[in-house]
């Protein structure tokens, strides 16, 4: 039976899941494919902590470079994370002509162009299914399953921590700080949650997806990013009344010949497929010009889900090597290098706006006049009748499609109005047609 020998660098949560999967289901995979995935080496500086996985004697050691150069390792699995030492390991493996499997979205978004060029130079490959969506096979779907399509637009809920927080805020009527603290205690949020809640984890994944869909390498710097810290329970409740939920949404679409690439809190219809994605689950909605709308849903992170995607890449790689099909599919085929990004000001969408205003005649007309003066049409208005102690009421507006630059100019003017007692709140609205 053909055999592929595997070295795993990083024996943390995901690494332990990959090792456990290889040891538990190797016979099943061999039966299905005729190829044995043999775990030969694991490298981690911590060689004593119990990960709940019984590793064969002599497999675990502290030297990653020795693993990379070992004659009994055919493929290197990088599960260290980050963009420093992980990059060193990946580059060294590629220079040795060894394929790499990774779940490291930050590394790919930060220096993917350099790494994929190095892989090509050494006639080897990088596999990265687990970098976006955990166990959801969205990379393979985009790169192979939808290869006959021009991708028109994509929307993703790609961070389980943020989705968990927003779901609990909605269900438990709790504010952001309270739910974040609970998420940290439950292990769904890091002690320093900035990468997740400020949108950067999602932005790394959005850059990878955009690169796959449009044939031009994008990085984190190309993504307009806005996190969920400013989402309040008040706006979650008002969105609910309007038939929406607030989600941290990656938006990737062409408009007016340019690519809109952003991550931001957005109102999504409760009746849409994306609007029903709750808790720690992830989903990617993709619209192609031939297939129409498709959606990929599942656990976006965690030991088992990510391990599933890593091992699927290993099997894909093994099949390619055994059948001498190295570089069968280019990871990022370049076919639209001239595609330009829309600036943040050029980005367009519908908007939700909440203003706290004095409850007196003429205020609505004045605010509507400001929007009209900036070329923004109002689709609907709702003004609540219950006054606060200081005589103000919330006014909710949904606009038609408008450029962000026009919206920001209008909001700046509204802030100067003495009848508006708090800075207006504004989020994008995405009406997805499943």
SETOR-279150 format. One record per residue: residue in three letters; x, y, z of N, C-alpha, C, O in turn. Coordinates in steps of 0.2 Angstrom, whole numbers, plus 5000, padded with zeros to 4 digits. Example, Ala and Ser with C-alpha at 12.3 -4.5 7.8 and 13.67 -1.06 7.14 Angstrom:
<pts>
ALA506649725039506249785039506649845039507149835042 SER506449895035506849955036506450005039506750065040 
</pts>
This chain:
<pts>
UNK500449945000500050005000500450065000500950075004 UNK500350114996500650174996500650215003500150205006 UNK501150255004501250285011501450355010501950365006 UNK501150395014501450465015501550475022501150465026 UNK502150505023502450505030502350585032502550625028 UNK502050595038501850665040502250685046502350645051 UNK502450745046502750785052502350835054502150885050 UNK502150845060501650895063502150945067502450925072 UNK502151005065502451055070501851095073501451135070 UNK501951095080501351125084500951075087500551045083 UNK500951065093500551005097500051045102500051015107 UNK499751095100499251125104498551095103498551035101 UNK498051145103497351115103497251085096497051025095 UNK497451125090497251095084497751035082497550985079 UNK498451045084498950995083498750925086498750875083 UNK498450935092498250875095497650845092497550775092 UNK497250885089496650855085496850825079496550775077 UNK497350845076497650815069497950755071497750705068 UNK498350745076498650685078498150635080498250575078 UNK497650655084497150605086496750585080496650525080 UNK496650625075496250605069496650555065496450505063 UNK497350565064497750525061497850455064497750405060 UNK497850455070497950395074497250355074497250285074 UNK496750385075496050355076495850325069495550275069 UNK495850365064495550355057495950335052495750335046 UNK496650315053497050305048496850245044496950245037 UNK496650195047496350135044495750145039495750115034 UNK495350185041494750205037494950245031494750225026 UNK495450295032495650325026496050285021495950295015 UNK496450235024496750195019496350145016496450135010 UNK495750125019495250085016494950115010494850095005 UNK494850185011494450225006494850245000494650254995 UNK495550255001495950284996496550234994496850244989 UNK496650184998497250144996497950174998498450154995 UNK497950225002498550265004498550265012498050285015 UNK499150255015499150255022499450325024500050345021 UNK499150365028499450425031499750405037499450395042 UNK500450405037500850385043501150445047501550475044 UNK500950455053501250505057501950485060501950435063 UNK502450515058503150495059503450545064503850515068 UNK503250605064503650655069503150705071502650725067 UNK503250735077502850785080503350835083503850805087 UNK503350895082503850945085503450995089503051025087 UNK503651005096503351055100503851065106504151015108 UNK503951135108504451145113504151115120504651095124 UNK503551105120503251075126503150995125502650985121 UNK503550955127503550885126503250845132503250785132 UNK503050875137502750845143502050855145501750805148 UNK501750905143501050915144500550865141500650845135 UNK500150835145499650785142499150815138498750865140 UNK499050805132498550825127497950785126497550795122 UNK497950725130497450685129497450635123496950605121 UNK498050635120498250585115498850545116499350575118 UNK498750485115499350435117499750435110499550405105 UNK500350465111500850465105501350405105501550395110 UNK501450375099501950325099502650345102502850405101 UNK502950305105503650325108504150345102504150315097 UNK504550395104504950425099504750475094505150495090 UNK504050485094503750525088503850605090503950645086 UNK503750615097503650685099504350715101504750675105 UNK504550775099505250805101505150875100504650905097 UNK505750915102505650985102505951025096505851085096 UNK506250985091506651015086506251015079506250965076 UNK505951075078505551085072505951075065505751045060 UNK506551105066506951105060507251035058507251015052 UNK507350995064507550925062506950885059507050845055 UNK506350905061505750875058505750885051505650845047 UNK505850955049505750975042506350935038506150915032 UNK506950925040507450905036507450825037507950795034 UNK507050795041507050725042506850685035506450705032 UNK507250625034507150585028506450545029506150525024 UNK506150545035505550505036504950555037504450535039 UNK505050615034504450665033504350685026504850715023 UNK503850665023503650685016503250755016503350785011 UNK502850765021502450825021502450855028502450825033 UNK502450925028502550965034501850995036501551035032 UNK501550985042500951015044501151075049501451055054 UNK501051135047501251195051500551215055500151235052 UNK500651205062500051225066500351265072500051265078 UNK500851305071501151345076500751415077500551435082 UNK500551435071500151505071500651565071501251555072 UNK500351625069500751685069501051695063501051655058 UNK501451745062501851765056502551765057502951795052 UNK502851745062503551745063503951675062504151665057 UNK503951645068504251575068503951525063504251485060 UNK503251535062502851495058503151505051503151455047 UNK503251565049503451585042504151555041504251525035 UNK504551555046505251525045505151445044505551425039 UNK504751415047504651345046504351325039504551285036 UNK503851365037503551355031504051365025504051325021 UNK504451415026504951435020505451375020505651355015 UNK505651355026506151305026505951235023506251205019 UNK505251215024504951155021504951165014505051115010 UNK504751225011504651235004505251235001505351204995 UNK505751255004506451255001506751185000507151174996 UNK506451145005506651075004506251034999506350974998 UNK505751064996505351034991504750994994504450954991 UNK504651005001504150975004503451015005503551075006 UNK502950985003502251015003502151035010502351005015 UNK501751085011501551115018500751115018500451135014 UNK500551085024499751095025499751145031500151135036 UNK499351195031499351245037498551265038498151265033 UNK498451285044497851325046497951395047497451425050 UNK498551425045498751485047498451545043498851565038 UNK497851565044497651625040498051685040498051725035 UNK498251705046498651765047499251765042499451815039 UNK499651705042500251695038500051705031500451745027 UNK499551675029499351675022499151745019499251775014 UNK498751775024498551845022499051895022499051945019 UNK499551885027500151935028500651925022500951975020 UNK500851865021501351855016501251795011501751765009 UNK500651785009500451735005500751734998501051684996 UNK500851794995501151804989501851774989502051734984 UNK502251794994502951764994502951694995503351654992 UNK502551664999502551595001502351554995502651504993 UNK501851574991501551534986502051534980502151494976 UNK502451594979502951594974503551554976503851524971 UNK503651544982504251504984504051424983504451384981 UNK503351414984503151344983503251324976503451274974 UNK503051374971503051364964503751354962503951314958 UNK504251394965504951394963505251324965505651304961 UNK504951294970505251224972504851174970504851114973 UNK504351184965503851134963503551094968503451034968 UNK503251134973502951094978502251144980502151184976 UNK501951124985501251154986501151174994501451154998 UNK500651224994500351235001499651225001499251244996 UNK499451185006498751165006498451205012498751205018 UNK497851235012497651285017496851285018496551335020 UNK496551225017495851225018495651245025495051285026 UNK495951235030495751245037495851325039495751345044 UNK496151355034496351435036495651475036495651525039 UNK495151455033494551485032493951435034493851385030 UNK493551455039492951415040493051355044492651315044 UNK493651345047493751275051493651215047493951205042 UNK493151175049492951115046492551125039492351075036 UNK492351185037491951195032492351195025492851235025 UNK492251155020492651145014492551205009492351195004 UNK492551265012492451325007493051335002492851364997 UNK493651325004494151335000494151294994494151314988 UNK494051224995493951174989493351194985493351184979 UNK492851214988492251234984492351294979492151294974 UNK492751344982492851404978493351384972493251404966 UNK493851344974494451334969494251284964494551284959 UNK493851234966493651174961492951174960492751164954 UNK492551164965491851154964491451214960490951194957 UNK491651274961491351324957491851354952491751414950 UNK492251314949492751344944492451364938492751404934 UNK491851344936491551364930491151434931490851454926 UNK491151464937490851524938491251584939491851584942 UNK490951644937491251704939490851714946490251714946 UNK491251734951491051744957490751814958491151864957 UNK490151824959489851894959489851924966490051984966 UNK489751884971489851914978489851854983489651804982 UNK490151874988490251824994490051865001490351925001 UNK489751835005489651855012489851805017489551745016 UNK490151825022490351765027490351785034490451845036 UNK490051745038490151745045490651705047490551635047 UNK491251725048491851685048492251685055492851665055 UNK491951715060492251715067491751685072491251725074 UNK491851635075491451605080491351645086490851645089 UNK491951675088491851715094491351765094490951785098 UNK491451805088490951865087490251845086489851875089 UNK490151785083489451765082489151735088488551745090 UNK489551705092489351685099489151745103488651745107 UNK489551795103489451855107488751885105488351905109 UNK488751895098488151935096487451895097486951915098 UNK487551825096486951785098486751785105486151795106 UNK487251785110487051785117486751855118486351865123 UNK487051905115486751975117486051975115485652005118 UNK485851945109485151945107484751905111484151925113 UNK484951845113484551795116484451815124483951805126 UNK484951845127484951855134484851925136484851945142 UNK484751965131484652045132485252065136485152105141 UNK485852055135486452075138486852115134486852115128 UNK487252155137487752205134488352165132488552115134 UNK488752205128489352175125489852155130490152095130 UNK489952195135490552185140490352125144490752085145 UNK489752115146489552065150489551995146489851945149 UNK489351995140489451935136490151915134490351855134 UNK490551965133491251955131491551925137491951875137 UNK491451945143491751915149491551845150491951795152 UNK490851825149490651765149490951715144491151655145 UNK491051745138491351705132492151685134492351635133 UNK492451735138493151725140493151665145493551625145 UNK492651665150492651615155492451545152492751495154 UNK492051545146491851485143492451455138492351405136 UNK492951495137493451475132493351495125493651475121 UNK492751535124492651555117492951615115492951635109 UNK493251655120493651715118494251715122494351685127 UNK494751745119495451745122495451795127495051845127 UNK495951795131496051845137496151915133495851965136 UNK496551915128496551975124496151965117496351925113 UNK495551985117495051965112495152005105494651995101 UNK495552055105495652105100495552075093495252095088 UNK495952025091496051995085495351975082495151975076 UNK494951945087494251925085493751975085493451995080 UNK493652015091493152065091493252125087492752165085 UNK493852145086494052205082494052185074494152225070 UNK493852125072493752105065494352075061494252065056 UNK494952075064495552055061495551985058495851975053 UNK495351945063495351875061494851865055495051825050 UNK494351895055493851885049494151925043494051895037 UNK494551975044494852015038495351965035495451965029 UNK495751935039496251885036495951835031496151825026 UNK495351805034495051755030494651785024494651755018 UNK494451845024494151885018494651895013494551895007 UNK495251915015495851925010495951855006496051865000 UNK495951805010496051735007495551725002495651704996 UNK494951735004494351715000494351754993494151734988 UNK494451824994494451864988495051844983494951854977 UNK495551824986496151804982495951744978496151744972 UNK495651704981495351644977494851654972494851624966 UNK494351694974493851714969494051754963493751744958 UNK494551804964494651854959495351854956495451894952 UNK495751804958496351794954496851844955497251864951 UNK496851874961497351934963497451924970497051924974 UNK498151924972498251914979498051984983498352034982 UNK497651974988497552024993497752005000497851955002 UNK497952065004498152055011497752085016497252115014 UNK497852085022497452115027497452185026496952215027 UNK497952215023497952295022497452315017497352375017 UNK497252265013496752285008496052285010495552305007 UNK495952265017495252255019495052305024495452325028 UNK494452335023494252385027493852355033493452315032 UNK494152365039493952325045493652365050493852425052 UNK493052345053492652375058492452315063492052275060 UNK492552315069492352265074491752275077491352315075 UNK491552235082490952235085490852265092490352265095 UNK491452295094491352335101490852385101490552395107 UNK490652415096490152475096489452445095488952485095 UNK489352385094488652355094488352355100488652325105 UNK487852385101487452385108486852345108486552325102 UNK486652325114485952295114485452335111484952305109 UNK485452395112484952435109484852425102484252415099 UNK485352425098485352415091485152345089484852335084 UNK485352295093485152225092484452225093484052185089 UNK484152255098483352245099483052285093482552265091 UNK483252345091482952385086482952345079482552345075 UNK483552315078483652275072483152215071482852205066 UNK483052185077482552135078481852155076481452125072 UNK481652215078481052245077480952255069480352255067 UNK481452275066481452285059481552225055481552225048 UNK481652165058481652105054482352075053482452035048 UNK482852105056483552095055483952065061483652075067 UNK484552035060485052025065485652055063485852065057 UNK486052075068486752105067487252055067487252015072 UNK487652045062488151995062488852035060488752085056 UNK489352005062490052035059490151995052490251935052 UNK490052035047490052005040490652025036490752085036 UNK490951975033491451995028491052005021490651955019 UNK491152055018490752075012491252075006491752115006 UNK491252035001491652034995491252034989490951984987 UNK491252084985490852094979491152144974491452194977 UNK490952134968491152184963490552234963489952214962 UNK490752294962490252354961490552404957491152434959 UNK490252424952490552474947491252464945491652514945 UNK491352404944492052384941492552374946493152364944 UNK492452384952492952384958492752334963492152314964 UNK493152304967493052254972492952284979493352324981 UNK492352274981492252294988492452244993492152184993 UNK492952254998493152205002493152235009493652275011 UNK492752215013492652245020492352195025492052145023 UNK492552205031492252175037491952225041492252275044 UNK491252215043490952265047490352235050490052185047 UNK490052265056489452235058488852255053488852315051 UNK488452215051487952225046487252195048487252145052 UNK486752225046486052195047485952145042485952165036 UNK485752085044485552035039484852005041484752005047 UNK484451995036483751975037483751915041484151865040 UNK483251915046483251855050482951795046483051735048 UNK482651805040482351755036482851725031482751675027 UNK483451755031483951735026484351675029484351665035 UNK484751635025485151575028485651605032485751575037 UNK485951655030486551685034486251715041486551705046 UNK485651745041485351775047485151715052485151735058 UNK485151655050484951605055485551565058485551525062 UNK486151595056486851565058486951585065487051645066 UNK486951545070487051565077487651535081487951495078 UNK487751565087488251535091488951535088489151585085 UNK489351485089489951485087490051455079490651445077 UNK489451445076489551425069489751475064489551535065 UNK489951455059490251495053489851485047489551425047 UNK489751525042489451515036489751555030489951615032 UNK489751535024489951575018489451565013489351515011 UNK489151625011488651625006489051654999489351704999 UNK488951614994489351624988488851634982488451584981 UNK488851684978488451684972488851684966489251724965 UNK488751634961489051624955488651644949488051634950 UNK488951664944488451684938488151624935487651634931 UNK488351564936488051504933487651464938487051444937 UNK487951454944487651404949487151444953486651414956 UNK487151514953486751554958487051554965487651554966 UNK486551554970486751554977486951484980486551444979 UNK487451484984487651424987487851444994488051504995 UNK487851404999488051415006488351365009488151305008 UNK488951375013489351325016489351345024489451395026 UNK489151295028488951305035489251255039489251195037 UNK489451265045489751225050490151255055490151315056 UNK490551215059490951235064491551275061491951245058 UNK491651335063492251375060492851365064493351405061 UNK492951335069493551335073493451275078492951235078 UNK494051265082494051215087494451155085494651145079 UNK494651115090495051055089494851005083495250995079 UNK494250985084493950935079493850955072494050925067 UNK493451015072493251045065493951065061493951045055 UNK494351095064494951115061495451055059495651055053 UNK495451005063495850945062495550905056495850885052 UNK494850905055494550875050494750905043494850865038 UNK494850975043495051005037495750995035495950985029 UNK496150995040496950985039497050915037497450905032 UNK496650865040496750795037496450785030496750745026 UNK495950815029495650815022496250845017496250815011 UNK496550895019497050925014497650865014497950865008 UNK497850835019498350785019498150725014498550705010 UNK497550705014497250655010497250675002497450644998 UNK497050745001497050764995497850774992497950754986 UNK498250794996498950794994499250724993499650714988 UNK499050674997499350614996499050584990499450554986 UNK498450594988498150564982498550594976498750564971 UNK498650664976499050694971499750664970499950654964 UNK500050654975500750634975500850564972501250544968 UNK500350524975500450454973500250444965500550404962 UNK499850484963499650484956500050534952499850554946 UNK500550564955501050604951500650664948500750684942 UNK500250694952499850754950500050824954499650854956 UNK500750824955500950884959500750954956500750954949 UNK500450994960500251064957499651054952499651084947 UNK499251004954498650994950498151054949497951064944 UNK498051084955497651144955498151204957498351204963 UNK498151264954498551314956498151344962497551354962 UNK498451364968498151394973497751454972497251464974 UNK498151504969497851564967498051584960498451624959 UNK497651554955497751574948497651644947497151674949 UNK498151674944498151744942497851754936498051734930 UNK497251794936496851804930496551874930496251894925 UNK496551914935496251974935496752024939496452054944 UNK497352024938497852064941497652144941497852184945 UNK497252164936497152234935496552254940496352314940 UNK496252204943495652224947495852274953496252264956 UNK495452324953495552384958495052374964494552354963 UNK495352394970494952394976494552454976494852514975 UNK493952454978493552514980493852544986493952504991 UNK493952604986494152644993493552634998492952624996 UNK493752645004493152645009492652695007492052675009 UNK492752755005492252805003491852784998491252804997 UNK492152744993491752714987491252664989490852644985 UNK491352624994490952564996490252584996490052634999 UNK489752544994489052564994488652504997488852444997 UNK488152525000487652475003487052515005487052575005 UNK486552485008486052515011486252525019486752495021 UNK485952565022486152585029485552585034485052605032 UNK485752565040485352575046485652635050486252635051 UNK485152685052485452735055484952745061484352745061 UNK485252755067484852775073485052835076485652845078 UNK484552885077484652945080484252955086483652935086 UNK484552985091484153005097484053075097484453115097 UNK483353095096483153165094482653185099482353155103 UNK482653255099482153285104481453275100481353275094 UNK480953255105480253245102479853305101479453325105 UNK480053335095479653395093479553395086479853365082 UNK479053435083478853435076479453465072479853505074 UNK479553435066480053465061480653425061481053435057 UNK480853385067481453355067481553305061482153305058 UNK481053265060481153215055481253245048481653225044 UNK480853295047480953335041481653355040481953355034 UNK481953385045482653415045483153355043483553365039 UNK483053305047483553245045483453215038483953205035 UNK482853205036482653185030482953235024483253205019 UNK482953295026483253345021483953345021484253355015 UNK484353325026485053315026485253255022485653265017 UNK484853205022485053145018484853155011485253145007 UNK484353195010484153215003484753255000484853244994 UNK484953305004485453345001486153314999486553334996 UNK486253255002486853215000486653154995487053114995 UNK486053154993485853114987485753044990485752994987 UNK485453034996485352975000484552975000484253015004 UNK484252914998483552904998483352865004483752815006 UNK482852885008482652845014482152795012481652815009 UNK482252735014481752685012481152675017480652665015 UNK481352685023480852685029481052715035481652725036 UNK480652745039480752775045480252755051479752735049 UNK480552745056480152725062480352765068480952765070 UNK479952805071480052845077479652815083479052815082 UNK480052805088479652775094479352835098479552885099 UNK478752815101478352865104478552875112478452925114 UNK478852825115479052835122479652875123480152865120 UNK479552935126480052975128480552955133480252915138 UNK481152975133481552965139481453025144481053065142 UNK481853015149481753075154481953145152481653195154 UNK482353145147482553205144482153235138482353275135 UNK481653195137481153215131481453195124481253235120 UNK481853145124482053125117481753055116481553015120 UNK481753045109481552975107482052945101482352985098 UNK482052885101482452855095482152855088481552845088 UNK482452875083482252875077482652835072483252835072 UNK482352785069482652735065482552745058481952755056 UNK483052745054482952755047483352695043483952675045 UNK483052665038483352625033483452665026482952685024 UNK484052665024484152705017484152655011484152595012 UNK484052685006484252645000484952644999485352665003 UNK485252604993485952604992486252664991485952714988 UNK486852674995487152744995487952734996488152684999 UNK488352774993489052774994489152795002488852835005 UNK489652755005489852775011490052845012489952875018 UNK490452875007490652935008490052985009490153035013 UNK489552975005488953025006488653015013488453055016 UNK488652945015488352935022488752965027488452995032 UNK489352965027489752995032489653075032489653105037 UNK489653105026489553175026488853195029488853245032 UNK488353155027487653165030487753155038487453205041 UNK488053105040488053095047488453155051488253175056 UNK488953175048489353235051488953295051488953335056 UNK488453305046488053365047487453355052487353405056 UNK487253295052486753275057486953285065486653305069 UNK487653265066487953275072487953345075487853365081 UNK487953395070487953465072487253495074487153545076 UNK486753455072486053475074485853475081485953425084 UNK485653535084485553535091484953485093484853475099 UNK484553465089483953425090484153345091483853305093 UNK484853335089485053265089485553265096486053295096 UNK485353225101485653225107486253185108486653185113 UNK486353135104486853085104487153075097486753085092 UNK487753055096488053045089487652985086487452935089 UNK487452995080487052945077487452875076488052875075 UNK487052825076487352755075487152735068486652745066 UNK487652705065487552685058487952615056488452605058 UNK487552565053487752505051487552485044487052515042 UNK487952445041487752425034487152375034487052345040 UNK486752375029486152325028486252285022486352315017 UNK486252225023486352175017485752135016485652085020 UNK485352145011484752105009484952055005484952064998 UNK485151995007485351935003484751895001484351885005 UNK484751884994484251844991484451774990484851754986 UNK484251734995484451664995484251624988484351564987 
</pts>
